[in-house]
C-alpha cells in the first residue's frame, strides 16, 4: 500500500524582549539557576501579572509579515497542568481568541525524488499558518547535573513565547524542514527572536500521521516534542512515519500520544498520552484584562517592518539579474543580504552575478569550515568587493584571488585596501605581458617534449597538461585564457614549420 505522510508544526519562538511577558525579571540566558524567577513568574499570593507591550508588538509584527489577521480583541487564559517546572500549576496562554490568525508562509522545497535518489527537484509551496498566540514559557528540568535526581531551574519561567501553529499542510520531512527554516529566517529577520536553537529560543513540535494515498480522513497523530535542530526534525519525522506505517501494516493501531526524539538512537519513544484541549480546563485569566489592539497601533508597527525576505529575493532577481537560487541563498538571513548589497554598491551592479558566485561559493565554504556565521566574517564587504575587482580588471587570476582572500581572512585587517596591499607585497599581479608569457611557454615546451608529441598525435589531455605546467611555472599568475591562446598559437607555429 502507498502511504501519505501528513505533518503540522507547532513552533515556539522566544521573543526578544529584555524582560518577561508578565514581570520585569530578566530574560537573559545563562544566569545561575533560579536567580531570574520573580514572585510574579511563580504566581505567589498577592502578585499580579502586567502584560509586556514589547511582546505584543513582536506578535503584531509577525502577523503583518505573514499577511495574517491581527485580532482587535484577544484574551489570555489559564492552561492548567502540573509539571515540576511549572510551580503555579497553570500556564498563561491564549486559547480560543489568539492575537494572530490565518496567515501564510511560502517556502522553497529541495528534496530527492523517490524514483531517483540522486535527482534533486525543487518546488514552491505555501503553508497556511492557522494561528500564532502569546504565552509564557515554563521552567527547565536539569537531569544530567544530579545523579539519581532532577534539578529545577525556574529562570525561564515567564519568558515570552509566540507559539506558531500550522495547518497539517506538509507531506514530507523535506517540506517540514523547509518550512521550519523559512520561519526561522523570518523571525530572526524581523528581530523578534534571536533564533538560537541551542539555547531553546526556537524549537518545534511535529504532529505526524499517515494515511493511505487518496484517503481524505486524517490518521491518528503523534506529537514529537521539543526538536531543537533542523536535522533532528528531519530524522524524527522520517522515523516516526516509518514506525506508524510498519505498526499499521502489522495489524497494530497508532495511539495518540506525545513522543520524544532520541538523537543518539535516532528514534522516537513514548513520553505520555496526548492531552486534548478539554484536559487543560482553559478559562480566562481573571488577573488580565482582554488585549485590545487598535488600528493605529497596527499601523505604527507596520511602519517599522523591514523589507521581507521574499520581497528582497524578488528584488535581487529583478535588479541584479540573479537566478532564483542565488537570490534565495543570499536572503537566508538579513545580515547576509545586507553584506551582499554593501559589496554590490562598491563593485557596481554589472558585477552582481560575480559577487553572488563568490558569496555562495568561496565565502560560504570558508564560513562553514570555520563554523562561523556571516556576522563573524573577518572579511568586510568592502574588502571582498575590492578583491573581486582585481579579478574583473585582470590583475589577478581566480586562483590567486582565493589565496589573497585567505590572507585577508587570516590577518583580520580592517583596511579596505587589504587586497591591494597583499597583492603588491607578495608580487601576485597577473602576468599579462605577451613577451614574458611567450618566454615561459617556450621553456615549458622545451622541457616537456613528450607532451608536445602526444598533443601532435591528437591527445587533448596533453594540451591540458602543458597548460598546467605553464600555470605552475608562473605560480598561477598567468591569465588562463591568455595561456590557452598563446600556447595554442605556439604549437600551431611549430607544427607548420
Helices and strands as residue ranges (DSSP letters): E 3-14, H 53-65, E 69-70, E 73-74, E 77-80, E 90-93, E 100-112, E 120-136, E 140-142, E 151-153, E 160-166, H 173-190, E 202-212, E 222-227, H 230-249, E 257-262, E 267-273, G 277-280, E 283-284, E 291-292, H 295-302, H 309-320, H 324-330, H 334-347, G 349-351, H 352-358, I 359-363, H 364-369, G 374-376, H 381-392, H 398-411, H 418-426, H 434-447, H 449-456, H 460-473, H 480-496
